[in-house]
């Protein structure tokens, strides 16, 4: 099921639609999907929200203060615009926020969170979770053992001078993935910027 809702009145645009593929446009639009391999997309000036639940689900939101949440194994969430948030929950899930004051959070084993925008935060609290940020944005990583026991929570500002730009004495460089594996901070270069 696919829907394009750009020409509906304001009351209709605020409704939540469900199905395998949903796309909404305009202000205050919402989309929700609940099926494996499903996708939801919203695009609007303000407050566009999208939610997708189940494995291999994808979310894309675009607009000021938009929010996207994707739940399930290998789920993906992208939010583009100022004050936008992307959340991906599940093993090997990916979250990406692009825009000023954005937040990307990837919860779950081997989840990836990346941000590109002024004053943005990438959060990867899962076992072997990865975080990446551009210059002056922040990353938050959890050092967890394989059972999920937290050994420490660490923050750093990518590219910053001094201790603010380091985790366990390691400088955090913009555009690199960082993760904890077996208690050690690891760095990985992506094959291209913001690879998810």
N, C-alpha and C positions, 0 to 999 in steps of 0.2 A: 504494500500500500504506500503510495507517495502522494503528498499533498503540497500545494503551493498556495499560501494564504495571504498574499500581498494585497488583495483588493477587498478584504473583508472589513466591516466596520470595527471600531475600537472594542466593543464588547466581544465580538466574535474572535478578535485577535488575542484576547486574554484567555481564551479557552485552552485547555490542554488536550492535545490529540495524541493518540497512541497508534502504533502500527510498526511495521518493519522499517520503513523509510519515511521520515517526516521532515518537511522544510517549512519554516514560517519566516515571514519578513514583516517589517515595520516596527514601530515602538511597542514596548510591553508585550512582546510575543513569547510564547512558550511552546515547547515540543517535548514529548516523552515517548520513548519506545521501550518495549519489553519483549525481546526475543533474541535468540542467538543471531549473530551476524547482522544486527540492526544498526541503523544510524539515525541521528536526529541533528538538524541544523537550524539555527535561528540567526537572523540578521536584522538589526534594527538600530535606531538612534539611541535608545535607552532600554535598559532592563530586559534584554533578551536572555531567556533561560532555556537550557536544554538538559534533558536527563535520559540516559539510556542504561538499561539493566540487562545483563547476561553476557556470556562470553563473546569476545570479538566484536564488541559494540563500539561505535564511534560517535563522538560528539564534536560539533563545530559551532561556536557562537561568535558573533561579531557585533560590536556596539559598545557604547559607554555603559559601564557597570554590568556587563553580561556575565553569566555564570554557567559553567558546563560541568556536569558530573556523569561519569561513566563507571559502571560497576560490573566486574567480571574479569575472568582471565583474559589477558591481552587486550583489555579495553583501552581506548584512546580518548583523550579530551583536549580540545584546543579552545582557548578564549582569546579573542583579539579585540583590543580597545582599552582605554584607560579604566582603571579600577576593576578589571576583569579577573575572574578566578576560574581555574580549571582544576578539577579533582578526578583522579583515576584510582579506583580501588580494586585490587586484584593482582594476582601473580603476573609479572611481566607487563604491567599496565603503564601507560605513558600519559603525562600531563604537560601541556605547554601553554604558557601565558605570554602574550605579546602586547605590551603597552604600559604606560605609566602606572605605577602602584599595582601591578598585577601579582597574583599569587598562583603558583602551580604546585600541587601536592599529589605525589604518587605514593599511595599506600599499598604495601604488599611486597612480597619477595621479588627482588630484582626489578622493582618499579623505577621509572625514570621521570624526573621533573626538570624542566628547563624554562628559563625566563629570558626575555629580551625587552627591556624597557626601563625607564628611570625608576628607581626606588622599588624594584620588584624582588620577590623572594621565591626561590625554588626549594621545596621541602621534600625530602626522600627518607621517611622514617622506617622503611621496611628493611628486612634482612637483605644485605647487598644492594640496597637502594642507591640509585645514582642521581646526582644533581649537577646542573650546569647553569652558569649565569654569564651575562656579558659584563663588561667593566662597570664597577660600582654597584652592581646588584648583589644580592645575598644568596647564600646557600645554607641549608640546615640539613645535617646528616645525623643519623643514629648509628652508633657502633653497637651492633647486636650480634650475639652468637647465633649459631644455627637453630637453637631452640627458641629464639626470639627474646632472650634475656638482654636487657639494655645495659651496656657497659659504659655508655656516655652519650651525650647529645652535644653536637658541635655546630657552631655558626662561624661564618666568615664572609667578608665582603670581597668579591672577586676583584683582583688587581689593586687592592688597597695596600698602602705601606704599613709596616709595623705589624704588631700582633693581630690587629683587626682583620688583616688580609691573610691570616694563617690558621691552619688547623693542625694541632700537634707539631708546630714548628715548620710545617710545609706550606709554602706560598700557594694560594689558590689563584690560578690563572684564568682569565676570562676565556670562555669557549672550550673548556675541557670538562669532561665528565669526572666526578669524584665519587668514590664509594669506599666503604669499609668492608674488607674481606679478611676473615680470620684475625680480627683485631688490628689490622694494618690499613692505613689510609692509602688508597690506590688512585692513580690518575690514568685516564684514557683519553686519547685524542679521537674525536669523531672523524669519520671519513668525509663529512661535510658539516657545516655549521648547523647546530640544533637538530642533529640526526636523532630521530626517535624510533 
